[in-house]
Amino acid sequence: MFCAVVKSDAYGHGAAVAKYIEPLVDAFLVANYSEAETIRSLGVSKRIYVLGGELTPHLTRRDPLIIPTVFDTVGLSAVIRNGIDFSIEVNTGMNRLGANEKTLAEMKSICSAASVSPTSVYSHIYNGISSALEQSEKFDYLTLSTIFRRCRHLYSSCALDLSGVNLFDMTRAGIAMYGYYGPYVSPCMKVRAKIVAINSVHAGEHIGYGDYTLDSDMVIATVACGYADGLRRCDKQLYMTVRGRKCNVVGVPCMDLTMIDVTGISPRVGEYAYLIAEKEDAEYLAKCYNTIVYEVLTGFNGRNERIYV
């Protein structure tokens, strides 16, 4: 089975992704009940697994397709008492959420006494392929009981690097689904903003906020995006792509606008400058921000418009 991870606004790609890919997947996974409600409002009719451990909304706004996670006996008793389907998270080394061996044994007894079994049992890989096999062995051992074997899932995108191993009953695809995992996949999103002004600026003149001045004459394009849209301020040289050429950001991004050097390109107002045109652009931004691609992608949110083709 294939579970599409669409949490955090589908990694910045927009929750509407879910309705377009539903025919291709078996289930969805989100971070909290609010995200699950958003997916359901799109008309999605497949199961939506919720990672977070907050149970209150599940108990008060019950939806049979939204499956909460429990990882202790208190949460388990609550969902059983309210007749709610549930998943159990197992701790195999991340030590974030999840039941340890002792708690899992207690949960097994509660399930047996109530004649119920979890819709799914899962854990998280914490260090990609380097920890996957060890965690897989622990997960398999902890979930040997027939009560826990209805649907077991452990692997995320790192499953692409594995062969000849037990992938259990379902695989959760996150970053790979959006095109950022090794050579196997291609990005599915471009990020662009319109050029709204073009100015010829002379050497010695200021650009944007602060004390930034030009060392030489430049043609400067002002682009309608800034740090409120996901293009963060940093001390590295950023760029956007215009007509296939990389154009350096001049000065620092403002909240809503950013200036780039388009000398020699002659673009027109209304054309697009691409923050991400290729996979390497997102990876470069992550390097500039000293972070990971996940954070870059999920930073494109809020007022950004998404067009699906």
Secondary structure, DSSP 8 states (H G I E B T S, - for coil): -EEEE-HHHHHTT-TTHHHHHGGG-SEEEESSHHHHHHHHHTT--S-EEE-S---HHHHHS--TTEE-EE-SHHHHHHHHHTT---EEEB-SS--SS-B-HHHHHHHHHHHHHHT---SEEE---SSTHHHHHHHHHHHHHHT-SGGG-SSEE---GGGGG--SS---SBEEESGGGGT-SGGG------EEEEEEEEEEE-TT-B-SSTT-B-SS-EEEEEES--GGGT----SS--EEEETTEEEEB-S---SS-EEEE-TTT---TT-EEEEESSHHHHHHHHHHTTS-HHHHHHTS-TT------
